Amino acid sequence: MSKFTKFSKAALRVTAVLAVLALLLGYLDLRVAEAAVMDRLLGLGSRMAPYLDDGRATEAPRQVRVNGLSMFVAAGQTSHPTAFVRRWYQDRYAQKGDGLDTITEDLKRRGALPPSVTGLNQMVFGDEQKGGVAALDFGEKLSLEALKTRLLRFVGKGELGQIGRLRYVYYEKTGAGGTRFLTVWSDEKFTLDQLMPKEKRDAAGSDLPGVPRFPGSIRILSAEERGMPQRLAVYEGVGSPDTATLFYKARMETLGWAEDHEFARLAQRQGKRALKFDNAAGREVMLDLSDAPQAGVTIVAMLK
């Protein structure tokens, strides 16, 4: 297998995971942090470019931890259609004039790549309604020899930062024809094996305080925003949504949580299995229960 094939597979792996991750981050309460504080905290010299390089359309960055890894997110909105947003980010992070660009153009001339491809350092998915772009930002123009060196470091350590920094945008079309988008980026410390836990092992992170875990389940995602009380955890386990529902209805009550029965009824009318609980401390837990991709149950738990 060539080094460039390995690189493409790594990029595809990142894209698949982050497409799901962007949706899960939507469970976090999107709030605009104080820009002056965040500027000092995050070091914005390495941040992902806001749309059109205009910070007014994008909120100040927020730091999140996902499976123990630090990532940064910023939401934004524009009246421009999704195609504009997608193409701008494709062009913004295309590696023009370097060794990888030479290979890209050669493959397009040979018909091995469609003309719309802007670079082998990118993956694009979705359509005009919703989708995204994932790219690796090398930070400089690289010769083929320099790129080979970075790839060998990545294979040895498994840290994506050995190749480049992740740049990811997820977009959705608004009712007025504009675009809502979420940008996500990493720093130099980003280990793919940590982001995607191996089978039958908990992802790094933590469970929600005061919320029991469904017996036999494995934590596949843990997310939180720095300085905010919200927490998100996703589990997969044996059993079914029905048995998980019975478990939480019984156990949450014994731990001092009160169920919001109207919330469950509304969810049921929409064809969903979802529960909501409150406690005397003013905390709120929402549970979304669904069939796992393979036999079992998926539980998305959010604490507010």
C-alpha positions as CSV (number, residue, x, y, z in Angstrom):
1,M,0.0,0.0,0.0
2,S,1.4,3.4,-1.0
3,K,2.0,6.2,1.5
4,F,-0.6,8.3,-0.3
5,T,-3.2,5.5,-0.1
6,K,-2.6,5.4,3.6
7,F,-3.0,9.1,3.8
8,S,-6.3,9.0,1.9
9,K,-7.7,6.3,4.2
10,A,-6.7,8.3,7.2
11,A,-8.5,11.4,5.8
12,L,-11.6,9.3,5.1
13,R,-11.5,7.9,8.6
14,V,-11.4,11.4,10.1
15,T,-14.3,12.5,7.8
16,A,-16.6,9.7,8.8
17,V,-16.1,10.2,12.5
18,L,-16.4,13.9,12.4
19,A,-19.6,13.9,10.4
20,V,-21.2,12.1,13.3
21,L,-19.3,14.3,15.8
22,A,-20.6,17.5,14.4
23,L,-24.2,16.3,14.8
24,L,-23.5,15.2,18.4
25,L,-21.9,18.6,19.2
26,G,-25.3,20.0,18.3
27,Y,-26.5,18.7,21.7
28,L,-24.2,21.1,23.4
29,D,-25.7,24.5,24.2
30,L,-24.2,26.9,21.6
31,R,-23.2,30.0,23.5
32,V,-20.9,32.8,22.5
33,A,-18.0,33.1,24.9
34,E,-16.3,36.4,25.8
35,A,-14.0,37.0,22.9
36,A,-11.3,38.7,25.0
37,V,-11.1,35.7,27.3
38,M,-11.1,33.1,24.4
39,D,-8.4,35.0,22.5
40,R,-6.0,34.5,25.4
41,L,-7.1,31.0,26.1
42,L,-7.0,29.5,22.6
43,G,-4.2,31.2,20.8
44,L,-6.2,32.2,17.7
45,G,-3.1,32.3,15.4
46,S,-3.7,28.6,14.7
47,R,-7.5,28.6,14.6
48,M,-9.6,27.6,11.6
49,A,-10.4,30.4,9.3
50,P,-13.9,31.9,9.8
51,Y,-16.1,32.0,6.7
52,L,-14.7,34.5,4.1
53,D,-12.0,35.3,6.7
54,D,-14.6,37.5,8.4
55,G,-15.0,36.9,12.1
56,R,-18.3,38.8,12.2
57,A,-20.2,35.8,10.7
58,T,-18.7,33.3,13.1
59,E,-18.9,33.1,16.9
60,A,-15.8,33.2,19.1
61,P,-14.1,29.8,19.4
62,R,-15.0,27.4,22.2
63,Q,-12.8,24.6,23.5
64,V,-14.4,21.2,23.9
65,R,-12.9,17.8,25.0
66,V,-14.1,14.8,23.0
67,N,-12.9,11.4,24.2
68,G,-10.1,13.2,26.1
69,L,-8.9,15.1,23.1
70,S,-9.0,18.9,22.9
71,M,-10.9,20.4,20.0
72,F,-12.2,23.8,19.1
73,V,-15.5,24.7,17.6
74,A,-17.2,27.8,16.4
75,A,-20.7,28.1,14.9
76,G,-21.8,30.7,12.3
77,Q,-24.5,31.7,9.8
78,T,-24.6,33.4,6.5
79,S,-27.2,34.3,3.8
80,H,-25.0,32.6,1.2
81,P,-26.1,29.2,-0.1
82,T,-24.5,26.0,1.1
83,A,-22.6,25.6,-2.2
84,F,-20.8,28.9,-1.6
85,V,-19.7,27.9,1.9
86,R,-18.6,24.4,0.9
87,R,-16.5,25.7,-2.1
88,W,-15.0,28.5,0.0
89,Y,-13.6,26.1,2.5
90,Q,-12.4,23.7,-0.2
91,D,-10.5,26.5,-1.9
92,R,-9.3,27.9,1.5
93,Y,-7.6,24.7,2.5
94,A,-6.5,23.4,-0.9
95,Q,-2.7,22.7,-1.0
96,K,-2.0,24.7,-4.2
97,G,1.4,24.6,-5.7
98,D,3.0,21.9,-3.6
99,G,3.8,18.2,-4.2
100,L,0.4,16.9,-3.3
101,D,-1.2,19.4,-5.7
102,T,1.0,18.1,-8.5
103,I,-0.3,14.6,-7.9
104,T,-3.9,15.8,-7.7
105,E,-3.7,17.7,-11.1
106,D,-2.0,14.7,-12.7
107,L,-4.8,12.3,-11.5
108,K,-7.4,14.7,-12.8
109,R,-5.8,14.9,-16.2
110,R,-5.8,11.1,-16.3
111,G,-9.5,10.9,-15.4
112,A,-8.7,9.2,-12.1
113,L,-10.3,12.1,-10.1
114,P,-13.3,14.3,-11.0
115,P,-12.5,17.9,-12.0
116,S,-14.3,19.2,-8.9
117,V,-11.7,17.7,-6.5
118,T,-9.5,20.5,-5.1
119,G,-7.0,18.4,-3.3
120,L,-6.1,14.9,-1.9
121,N,-5.8,16.5,1.5
122,Q,-9.6,16.9,1.6
123,M,-12.8,14.8,1.7
124,V,-16.2,16.2,0.9
125,F,-19.6,14.7,1.7
126,G,-23.3,15.5,1.6
127,D,-25.4,17.6,-0.8
128,E,-26.9,21.1,-1.0
129,Q,-29.1,20.5,2.1
130,K,-26.3,19.4,4.4
131,G,-22.8,18.1,4.3
132,G,-19.3,19.0,5.1
133,V,-15.6,19.3,4.2
134,A,-12.7,17.8,6.1
135,A,-9.2,18.8,5.3
136,L,-5.7,18.6,6.7
137,D,-3.9,21.9,6.8
138,F,-0.1,21.3,6.4
139,G,0.7,24.9,7.4
140,E,3.1,25.3,4.5
141,K,3.8,24.1,1.0
142,L,5.4,20.6,1.1
143,S,7.5,18.8,-1.4
144,L,6.7,15.1,-1.9
145,E,9.8,14.2,0.2
146,A,8.6,16.4,3.1
147,L,5.1,14.9,2.9
148,K,6.6,11.4,2.9
149,T,8.5,12.3,6.1
150,R,5.3,13.5,7.8
151,L,3.4,10.4,6.7
152,L,6.0,8.1,8.2
153,R,5.8,10.0,11.5
154,F,2.1,9.6,11.5
155,V,2.3,5.9,10.9
156,G,4.8,5.6,13.8
157,K,2.8,7.6,16.4
158,G,-0.8,7.7,15.2
159,E,-1.0,11.4,15.8
160,L,-2.8,13.3,13.1
161,G,-0.8,16.4,14.0
162,Q,2.3,14.7,12.6
163,I,0.8,15.3,9.1
164,G,-1.2,18.5,9.6
165,R,-4.0,20.1,11.6
166,L,-7.6,19.1,11.1
167,R,-10.0,21.6,9.6
168,Y,-13.6,20.6,9.4
169,V,-16.9,22.4,8.5
170,Y,-20.4,20.9,8.8
171,Y,-23.1,22.9,7.1
172,E,-26.9,22.9,6.8
173,K,-29.3,24.9,4.6
174,T,-31.6,27.3,6.4
175,G,-35.3,27.8,5.6
176,A,-34.4,31.2,4.0
177,G,-31.9,29.7,1.7
178,G,-28.8,30.6,3.7
179,T,-26.4,28.4,5.6
180,R,-25.8,27.5,9.2
181,F,-22.4,25.9,9.8
182,L,-20.1,24.5,12.5
183,T,-16.4,24.7,12.2
184,V,-14.2,22.2,14.1
185,W,-10.4,22.1,14.3
186,S,-7.7,20.4,16.3
187,D,-4.3,21.4,17.6
188,E,-1.1,19.4,17.0
189,K,-2.0,16.7,19.6
190,F,-4.7,14.6,18.0
191,T,-4.6,10.8,18.2
192,L,-7.1,9.0,16.0
193,D,-7.1,5.8,18.1
194,Q,-8.1,7.9,21.1
195,L,-11.0,9.6,19.2
196,M,-12.2,6.2,17.9
197,P,-12.1,3.7,20.8
198,K,-11.4,0.1,20.1
199,E,-14.2,-2.6,20.5
200,K,-15.4,-3.3,24.0
201,R,-13.4,-0.5,25.6
202,D,-14.7,2.7,27.0
203,A,-13.7,5.9,25.2
204,A,-11.6,8.3,27.3
205,G,-13.6,10.9,29.2
206,S,-16.3,10.4,31.9
207,D,-19.9,9.4,32.6
208,L,-22.5,12.0,33.6
209,P,-22.4,12.7,37.3
210,G,-25.5,11.3,39.1
211,V,-26.7,9.4,36.0
212,P,-26.4,5.6,36.0
213,R,-25.0,3.7,33.1
214,F,-27.2,1.1,31.4
215,P,-25.7,-2.3,32.4
216,G,-23.4,-3.9,29.8
217,S,-23.0,-0.7,27.8
218,I,-19.8,0.8,26.4
219,R,-19.1,4.5,26.3
220,I,-18.3,5.5,22.7
221,L,-18.2,9.2,23.1
222,S,-17.7,11.7,25.9
223,A,-17.9,15.5,25.2
224,E,-17.9,18.6,27.3
225,E,-17.2,22.3,26.7
226,R,-14.6,24.1,28.8
227,G,-16.2,26.3,31.4
228,M,-19.7,25.1,30.8
229,P,-21.8,22.7,32.9
230,Q,-23.2,20.7,30.0
231,R,-21.9,17.1,29.4
232,L,-22.6,14.6,26.7
233,A,-22.1,10.9,26.7
234,V,-23.0,8.3,24.1
235,Y,-23.2,4.6,24.8
236,E,-23.8,1.3,23.0
237,G,-24.9,-1.9,24.6
238,V,-26.8,-5.1,24.5
239,G,-30.5,-5.1,25.0
240,S,-33.1,-2.8,23.4
241,P,-34.5,0.7,23.7
242,D,-37.5,-0.7,25.6
243,T,-35.3,-2.4,28.2
244,A,-33.2,0.7,28.5
245,T,-36.3,2.8,29.0
246,L,-37.5,0.6,31.8
247,F,-34.0,0.7,33.5
248,Y,-33.8,4.5,33.5
249,K,-37.4,5.1,34.6
250,A,-36.7,2.9,37.7
251,R,-33.1,3.9,38.5
252,M,-33.4,7.6,38.0
253,E,-36.2,7.9,40.5
254,T,-34.2,6.2,43.2
255,L,-31.4,8.7,42.6
256,G,-33.6,11.7,43.1
257,W,-34.6,12.5,39.6
258,A,-38.2,13.3,38.5
259,E,-39.4,12.3,35.1
260,D,-41.0,14.8,32.7
261,H,-43.9,12.6,31.5
262,E,-45.1,15.1,29.0
263,F,-41.7,15.2,27.3
264,A,-41.9,11.4,26.8
265,R,-45.4,11.6,25.4
266,L,-44.4,14.2,22.9
267,A,-41.3,12.2,21.8
268,Q,-43.5,9.1,21.4
269,R,-45.9,10.9,19.1
270,Q,-42.9,11.8,17.0
271,G,-41.8,8.2,16.8
272,K,-38.9,8.6,19.2
273,R,-37.9,7.0,22.4
274,A,-36.7,9.9,24.6
275,L,-36.8,10.7,28.3
276,K,-36.2,13.8,30.4
277,F,-35.5,14.1,34.1
278,D,-35.0,17.0,36.5
279,N,-33.6,17.1,40.1
280,A,-33.8,19.4,43.0
281,A,-30.5,21.0,42.2
282,G,-31.9,22.4,38.9
283,R,-30.0,19.9,36.7
284,E,-31.7,18.4,33.7
285,V,-30.9,15.1,31.9
286,M,-32.2,14.1,28.4
287,L,-31.8,10.6,27.1
288,D,-32.3,9.5,23.5
289,L,-32.7,5.8,23.1
290,S,-32.5,4.1,19.7
291,D,-31.6,0.8,18.0
292,A,-27.8,0.4,17.6
293,P,-26.5,-0.1,14.0
294,Q,-26.0,-3.7,15.0
295,A,-28.1,-5.6,17.5
296,G,-28.4,-3.6,20.7
297,V,-29.2,-0.1,21.9
298,T,-27.6,3.3,21.5
299,I,-28.1,5.8,24.3
300,V,-27.3,9.5,23.9
301,A,-27.3,11.2,27.3
302,M,-27.0,15.0,27.8
303,L,-26.7,16.7,31.2
304,K,-27.6,20.4,31.5
